[in-house]
Structure formats: structure tokens, C-alpha cells
Amino acid sequence: MKRQLLMSPLAATLMVFVAIGDVSAQFAVDVLSYSAGTAPAPGFTTPAAALGSPERFSGEGVFPSVVSPFSPPFLSSEVVSIGETGQLTLRLSHYALPQAGALEIGVFTNAGLVETDFPNGQAGSPVGVFGVDSAVVELSENGIDWVSLGSITFDLPTNGYTDLSDPFSNAPGSALSDFQQPFTQSLSSFDGLKYADAVNPDMLDLLAGSGGGKWLDISASGLAKVGFIRFSVADDLTTTNFKFELDAVSISHAAMGAVTVPEPGTIVLGLIVLSYWHFRRHRSESYA
């Protein structure tokens, strides 16, 4: 008679949790903590919006459009907001490993370029940008001990597809950009470029297949590996209410390490949060 392998409920739950986490590959998979802070963007206070892949298509049911340098994600289910004194702590699906002379973690927000020749997709010179935010970024190997990278300005856009000529298309492309490919250029690199130009260098050439975003050098932290990332917005002690909006984070191909494992107490909560992420991913992929 064959022997049956019995598994405790906790072990079974952990295996399911890790399996789900593996599906999401290079993204954040767990919200450890979230405090909205003072005056976040109204309605944008669902932290699970920062889990999973950056958006490729936004505005379903409102103003459907591909995500491009001129058209960032803008739905409350896609972006979470952090106000002054607020913070968001995320667990990554895998450890990010420092790479000499390379960038390892991408941060995707709702920054967008100002269009100067609508709807053709033309950046100004100097380039204009909206949705620029700053946040203090901290990294951790274990989710307990933290190293700060300081305040970082997030001013680089996201691009969802590589085979479109219309940056405001209401139909998705068929060639997906690579959210694990670091974008190493600066905002000024977009000066005067068209989104797509059959003759001259354009934004698609500049991105070279990358999904864009602001990429971080985790080597500066001195950590051997990074499994957790925290974003916070300090109180500037003025009447201005600053905030930071986050879509997603990603780990580069070269920096992917072993799978991170949550503490037992976070497993059930993680399953609930990840069910939200699976719904979001399924909806997003229905447009891909």
C-alpha cells in the first residue's frame, strides 16, 4: 500500500504562497505595512495596487489607453499614494543581488511627459514632465534592519509596448516591453524626441525594449541582497502636502536571486493580498 504524505495546514499554506509568489516573478508580492500619511491622493490608498507587474494598459471603462511615456497609469486600482509622514513597505518575490556597475531595482510611478504635438507623441526641448514625486527609499535583507538610499526623485515614465506608433492607442500592442531590463538614461534623454519616428531616432529607440521606470543602484546600500523595500514621504514642515504615487517595482534579470519567504504570521494576509494581484494581472493580460 502506498504511503500518503501528510502536510500540516501551515506548510500547505506556505507552499501555496510561495508558488503564487513565483508566478509573479520579479515584482513585489507582499505588503508588510502601509500608512497613508497626510493628504495622500484621494481614493488612491489601496497598497495592493503596488503588487505585481507595472501597468501596460490603463483607464479601462474611463479613458482606455496604452501606458506610454505620455500616458501613465491613473486608476486607483493601479497606483497607491503615500502622503507626508506615510510609508509603504513591500516584500519582493526574489532577493535582488547587487551587480557591479549595473542597476538592479526598477521603480514605476505615474510620471508622464508633456505632449507638445498631440496626439503625435512629441516631447519638448527641454522636456516637460508631470507627476514627478520624491520619496525616501530604504532597503532591507530581512525586513527588520534598514539602509537608506536617501530621497530619490522619480521622474521617468513607463512604456508598455514596443510595437506601437500611437502613444495614446486604445488598443494594446503585441510586443511587450521588458520590465526587467533597466532603463539607464535620464529625463533629458527624451528632449525633443517623438514617440515613434520612421526616420530619426525616437523614444522607442531610446528605450530599446525596456519598460522604462527609475532604476536604483542597490550596491550603495552595502547589503549582500535585498528582499524588502520601503518608500516614505517626510513632513517638510510647510503647508504644502507632498505625496508619492507608486505603480510597481521590478528586479532586473541579472539581479534575480533566490525566492524570499514571508514570516508565518504574514502568510494568510499575503494570500488575500495576492488574490487581488491575480485579479489585477488577469484583467491587465486580457488587454495584452
Kinemage of the C-alpha trace (Angstrom):
@kinemage 1
@onewidth
@group {chain A} dominant
@subgroup {mainchain}
@vectorlist {calphas} color= white
{ca met a 1} P 0.000 0.000 0.000
{ca lys a 2} L 1.309 3.405 -0.908
{ca arg a 3} L 2.073 5.719 1.977
{ca gln a 4} L 0.345 9.089 1.989
{ca leu a 5} L 2.403 12.210 2.617
{ca leu a 6} L 0.643 14.320 5.229
{ca met a 7} L 1.295 18.041 5.428
{ca ser a 8} L 0.404 20.491 8.159
{ca pro a 9} L -2.028 23.291 7.235
{ca leu a 10} L 0.746 25.854 7.768
{ca ala a 11} L 3.159 24.008 5.481
{ca ala a 12} L 0.481 23.596 2.826
{ca thr a 13} L -0.373 27.279 3.009
{ca leu a 14} L 3.295 28.217 2.771
{ca met a 15} L 3.759 26.067 -0.327
{ca val a 16} L 0.756 27.691 -1.985
{ca phe a 17} L 2.006 31.151 -1.037
{ca val a 18} L 5.487 30.541 -2.460
{ca ala a 19} L 4.023 29.020 -5.620
{ca ile a 20} L 1.859 32.082 -6.150
{ca gly a 21} L 4.841 34.309 -5.464
{ca asp a 22} L 6.871 32.509 -8.101
{ca val a 23} L 4.216 33.276 -10.719
{ca ser a 24} L 4.752 36.987 -10.153
{ca ala a 25} L 8.489 36.558 -10.753
{ca gln a 26} L 10.342 39.822 -10.392
{ca phe a 27} L 7.810 42.041 -8.630
{ca ala a 28} L 6.657 42.916 -5.121
{ca val a 29} L 4.338 40.242 -3.747
{ca asp a 30} L 3.530 41.270 -0.193
{ca val a 31} L 2.563 44.463 1.644
{ca leu a 32} L 4.237 44.383 5.061
{ca ser a 33} L 2.893 47.736 6.187
{ca tyr a 34} L 1.191 50.832 4.842
{ca ser a 35} L 0.409 54.196 6.353
{ca ala a 36} L -1.255 56.670 4.003
{ca gly a 37} L 0.142 59.674 5.870
{ca thr a 38} L -1.172 63.212 5.493
{ca ala a 39} L -3.231 64.102 2.411
{ca pro a 40} L -2.481 61.223 0.021
{ca ala a 41} L -4.235 61.368 -3.346
{ca pro a 42} L -7.938 60.801 -2.513
{ca gly a 43} L -9.078 57.291 -3.348
{ca phe a 44} L -5.567 56.017 -4.060
{ca thr a 45} L -4.967 54.289 -0.739
{ca thr a 46} L -5.051 50.594 -1.672
{ca pro a 47} L -1.478 49.352 -1.055
{ca ala a 48} L -2.032 46.125 -3.017
{ca ala a 49} L -2.021 48.295 -6.144
{ca ala a 50} L 1.794 48.285 -5.844
{ca leu a 51} L 1.989 44.487 -6.156
{ca gly a 52} L 2.678 42.652 -9.378
{ca ser a 53} L 3.630 43.981 -12.774
{ca pro a 54} L 3.697 47.636 -13.817
{ca glu a 55} L 0.636 48.533 -15.858
{ca arg a 56} L 0.658 48.189 -19.634
{ca phe a 57} L -2.909 49.352 -20.247
{ca ser a 58} L -4.850 51.859 -18.152
{ca gly a 59} L -8.160 53.672 -17.975
{ca glu a 60} L -10.454 50.743 -18.709
{ca gly a 61} L -14.060 51.969 -18.619
{ca val a 62} L -12.967 55.606 -18.406
{ca phe a 63} L -10.360 56.584 -20.998
{ca pro a 64} L -8.711 53.364 -22.211
{ca ser a 65} L -5.134 53.822 -23.350
{ca val a 66} L -1.864 52.002 -23.516
{ca val a 67} L 0.696 53.027 -20.921
{ca ser a 68} L 3.345 55.089 -22.689
{ca pro a 69} L 5.708 57.942 -21.768
{ca phe a 70} L 2.828 60.358 -22.471
{ca ser a 71} L 0.072 58.251 -20.910
{ca pro a 72} L 0.891 56.864 -17.437
{ca pro a 73} L -1.411 54.625 -15.376
{ca phe a 74} L -4.033 56.615 -13.489
{ca leu a 75} L -6.689 54.318 -11.995
{ca ser a 76} L -6.968 53.900 -8.213
{ca ser a 77} L -6.587 50.134 -8.638
{ca glu a 78} L -3.224 50.659 -10.362
{ca val a 79} L -1.444 53.270 -8.232
{ca val a 80} L -1.104 53.745 -4.472
{ca ser a 81} L -0.434 57.145 -2.907
{ca ile a 82} L 1.696 57.964 0.140
{ca gly a 83} L 1.322 61.354 1.818
{ca glu a 84} L 3.696 63.149 4.171
{ca thr a 85} L 4.623 61.031 7.238
{ca gly a 86} L 3.320 57.971 5.359
{ca gln a 87} L 5.196 54.861 4.302
{ca leu a 88} L 4.804 51.643 2.314
{ca thr a 89} L 6.888 48.515 2.943
{ca leu a 90} L 6.964 45.733 0.352
{ca arg a 91} L 8.458 42.262 0.134
{ca leu a 92} L 9.965 41.331 -3.212
{ca ser a 93} L 9.295 37.948 -4.763
{ca his a 94} L 13.051 37.297 -5.015
{ca tyr a 95} L 16.159 38.767 -3.481
{ca ala a 96} L 17.810 41.419 -5.624
{ca leu a 97} L 21.564 40.871 -5.757
{ca pro a 98} L 23.991 43.785 -6.235
{ca gln a 99} L 25.593 43.874 -9.692
{ca ala a 100} L 28.847 45.740 -10.269
{ca gly a 101} L 28.287 48.776 -12.490
{ca ala a 102} L 24.595 47.958 -13.040
{ca leu a 103} L 21.132 48.946 -11.804
{ca glu a 104} L 19.074 46.300 -10.054
{ca ile a 105} L 15.617 47.514 -8.907
{ca gly a 106} L 13.186 49.432 -11.111
{ca val a 107} L 10.529 51.728 -9.632
{ca phe a 108} L 7.493 52.516 -11.778
{ca thr a 109} L 5.300 55.509 -10.975
{ca asn a 110} L 2.729 57.651 -12.809
{ca ala a 111} L 5.197 60.197 -14.167
{ca gly a 112} L 4.488 61.270 -17.747
{ca leu a 113} L 5.963 63.501 -20.433
{ca val a 114} L 4.196 66.657 -21.566
{ca glu a 115} L 2.950 66.295 -25.155
{ca thr a 116} L 3.759 69.237 -27.435
{ca asp a 117} L 2.132 67.924 -30.645
{ca phe a 118} L -0.920 65.948 -29.540
{ca pro a 119} L -1.714 63.243 -30.490
{ca asn a 120} L 1.516 62.518 -32.367
{ca gly a 121} L 3.716 61.990 -29.314
{ca gln a 122} L 6.294 64.770 -29.315
{ca ala a 123} L 8.392 65.821 -26.313
{ca gly a 124} L 9.516 69.399 -25.867
{ca ser a 125} L 13.071 70.628 -25.564
{ca pro a 126} L 13.690 70.870 -22.718
{ca val a 127} L 11.327 68.027 -21.985
{ca gly a 128} L 8.326 68.722 -19.759
{ca val a 129} L 7.124 66.175 -17.238
{ca phe a 130} L 4.163 65.803 -14.884
{ca gly a 131} L 3.520 63.505 -11.932
{ca val a 132} L 7.077 63.875 -10.609
{ca asp a 133} L 7.380 62.755 -6.985
{ca ser a 134} L 10.142 62.149 -4.480
{ca ala a 135} L 10.371 59.562 -1.705
{ca val a 136} L 12.911 58.271 0.751
{ca val a 137} L 13.897 54.729 -0.262
{ca glu a 138} L 15.103 52.166 2.261
{ca leu a 139} L 16.323 48.632 1.583
{ca ser a 140} L 16.493 45.571 3.800
{ca glu a 141} L 17.674 41.987 3.602
{ca asn a 142} L 15.418 40.693 6.379
{ca gly a 143} L 12.602 43.249 6.710
{ca ile a 144} L 13.930 44.353 10.113
{ca asp a 145} L 17.216 46.178 9.567
{ca trp a 146} L 17.099 49.012 7.040
{ca val a 147} L 19.592 51.019 4.987
{ca ser a 148} L 18.506 54.316 3.414
{ca leu a 149} L 19.373 55.397 -0.115
{ca gly a 150} L 18.110 58.867 0.750
{ca ser a 151} L 15.453 60.889 -1.040
{ca ile a 152} L 15.096 59.967 -4.715
{ca thr a 153} L 13.188 61.838 -7.418
{ca phe a 154} L 11.064 59.649 -9.671
{ca asp a 155} L 10.673 61.451 -12.990
{ca leu a 156} L 10.973 58.717 -15.622
{ca pro a 157} L 7.947 57.306 -17.484
{ca thr a 158} L 6.782 53.768 -18.203
{ca asn a 159} L 6.279 52.198 -21.622
{ca gly a 160} L 4.127 49.078 -22.005
{ca tyr a 161} L 4.639 48.029 -25.634
{ca thr a 162} L 7.389 48.244 -28.228
{ca asp a 163} L 5.433 47.864 -31.478
{ca leu a 164} L 3.078 50.869 -31.430
{ca ser a 165} L 3.309 54.193 -33.240
{ca asp a 166} L 0.460 55.810 -31.264
{ca pro a 167} L 1.310 56.560 -27.603
{ca phe a 168} L -2.394 57.084 -26.865
{ca ser a 169} L -3.685 53.932 -28.586
{ca asn a 170} L -6.878 52.477 -27.123
{ca ala a 171} L -5.782 49.032 -28.288
{ca pro a 172} L -2.752 47.219 -26.849
{ca gly a 173} L 0.302 46.236 -28.837
{ca ser a 174} L 1.501 42.678 -29.321
{ca ala a 175} L 5.156 43.147 -28.350
{ca leu a 176} L 5.595 43.642 -24.610
{ca ser a 177} L 8.319 45.857 -23.220
{ca asp a 178} L 10.698 44.265 -20.724
{ca phe a 179} L 10.119 45.427 -17.149
{ca gln a 180} L 13.245 43.535 -16.050
{ca gln a 181} L 15.518 45.477 -18.403
{ca pro a 182} L 16.997 48.515 -16.623
{ca phe a 183} L 16.496 51.877 -18.279
{ca thr a 184} L 19.800 53.683 -17.825
{ca gln a 185} L 19.037 57.080 -19.394
{ca ser a 186} L 17.891 60.316 -17.739
{ca leu a 187} L 14.844 62.524 -18.273
{ca ser a 188} L 16.810 64.887 -20.526
{ca ser a 189} L 17.404 61.974 -22.921
{ca phe a 190} L 13.781 62.408 -24.051
{ca asp a 191} L 14.314 66.044 -25.097
{ca gly a 192} L 12.730 66.750 -28.481
{ca leu a 193} L 12.070 63.101 -29.317
{ca lys a 194} L 8.967 61.739 -30.964
{ca tyr a 195} L 7.448 58.554 -29.580
{ca ala a 196} L 7.840 56.820 -32.938
{ca asp a 197} L 9.720 58.204 -35.944
{ca ala a 198} L 10.395 56.182 -39.072
{ca val a 199} L 13.415 58.305 -39.996
{ca asn a 200} L 15.020 59.788 -36.888
{ca pro a 201} L 15.895 58.273 -33.506
{ca asp a 202} L 12.798 58.150 -31.320
{ca met a 203} L 11.675 57.185 -27.803
{ca leu a 204} L 11.268 53.543 -28.727
{ca asp a 205} L 14.893 53.544 -29.864
{ca leu a 206} L 15.920 55.232 -26.619
{ca leu a 207} L 14.054 52.692 -24.502
{ca ala a 208} L 15.489 49.832 -26.602
{ca gly a 209} L 12.906 47.324 -25.381
{ca ser a 210} L 12.931 48.432 -21.738
{ca gly a 211} L 9.698 49.294 -19.944
{ca gly a 212} L 11.355 52.438 -18.583
{ca gly a 213} L 10.975 53.485 -14.957
{ca lys a 214} L 13.522 54.815 -12.483
{ca trp a 215} L 16.203 52.218 -11.697
{ca leu a 216} L 18.137 52.049 -8.433
{ca asp a 217} L 21.705 51.014 -7.665
{ca ile a 218} L 21.367 48.835 -4.565
{ca ser a 219} L 25.140 48.373 -4.325
{ca ala a 220} L 25.239 51.696 -2.467
{ca ser a 221} L 23.371 50.046 0.435
{ca gly a 222} L 26.234 47.681 1.233
{ca leu a 223} L 23.730 44.812 1.570
{ca ala a 224} L 24.550 41.376 0.178
{ca lys a 225} L 20.959 41.004 -1.001
{ca val a 226} L 17.718 42.974 -0.861
{ca gly a 227} L 14.377 41.312 -0.163
{ca phe a 228} L 12.380 44.297 1.086
{ca ile a 229} L 11.906 47.898 0.002
{ca arg a 230} L 10.277 50.812 1.819
{ca phe a 231} L 9.065 54.150 0.460
{ca ser a 232} L 8.275 57.068 2.756
{ca val a 233} L 7.500 60.765 2.459
{ca ala a 234} L 8.874 63.115 5.114
{ca asp a 235} L 6.965 66.067 6.519
{ca asp a 236} L 8.584 69.177 5.001
{ca leu a 237} L 7.071 71.299 7.807
{ca thr a 238} L 5.307 73.600 5.359
{ca thr a 239} L 1.677 73.912 4.283
{ca thr a 240} L 2.482 72.079 1.035
{ca asn a 241} L 1.318 68.456 1.130
{ca phe a 242} L 3.775 66.401 -0.873
{ca lys a 243} L 2.926 62.862 -1.898
{ca phe a 244} L 4.354 59.914 -3.800
{ca glu a 245} L 2.452 57.619 -6.170
{ca leu a 246} L 3.707 54.085 -6.885
{ca asp a 247} L 2.648 51.599 -9.538
{ca ala a 248} L 5.151 48.755 -9.091
{ca val a 249} L 8.733 47.666 -8.538
{ca ser a 250} L 10.782 45.158 -10.519
{ca ile a 251} L 14.069 43.244 -10.272
{ca ser a 252} L 16.436 43.151 -13.249
{ca his a 253} L 17.207 39.860 -14.976
{ca ala a 254} L 20.828 39.941 -13.837
{ca ala a 255} L 19.981 40.709 -10.206
{ca met a 256} L 17.397 37.950 -9.603
{ca gly a 257} L 18.314 35.860 -6.573
{ca ala a 258} L 16.528 33.207 -4.523
{ca val a 259} L 12.835 33.389 -3.636
{ca thr a 260} L 12.056 35.360 -0.468
{ca val a 261} L 9.872 33.674 2.152
{ca pro a 262} L 7.448 35.574 4.410
{ca glu a 263} L 7.130 35.213 8.165
{ca pro a 264} L 4.387 32.640 9.079
{ca gly a 265} L 2.161 35.383 10.510
{ca thr a 266} L 2.002 37.159 7.138
{ca ile a 267} L 1.124 34.136 5.014
{ca val a 268} L -2.677 34.281 5.284
{ca leu a 269} L -2.722 38.041 4.773
{ca gly a 270} L -0.376 37.596 1.853
{ca leu a 271} L -2.722 35.115 0.197
{ca ile a 272} L -5.588 37.599 0.465
{ca val a 273} L -3.484 40.421 -0.970
{ca leu a 274} L -2.124 38.238 -3.748
{ca ser a 275} L -5.636 37.218 -4.773
{ca tyr a 276} L -6.173 40.919 -5.523
{ca trp a 277} L -2.963 40.957 -7.545
{ca his a 278} L -4.050 37.892 -9.579
{ca phe a 279} L -7.331 39.618 -10.419
{ca arg a 280} L -5.420 42.725 -11.491
{ca arg a 281} L -2.957 40.715 -13.581
{ca his a 282} L -5.709 38.705 -15.258
{ca arg a 283} L -7.530 41.911 -16.146
{ca ser a 284} L -4.346 43.525 -17.453
{ca glu a 285} L -3.364 40.486 -19.548
{ca ser a 286} L -6.795 40.448 -21.162
{ca tyr a 287} L -5.601 43.603 -22.967
{ca ala a 288} L -2.195 42.147 -23.939
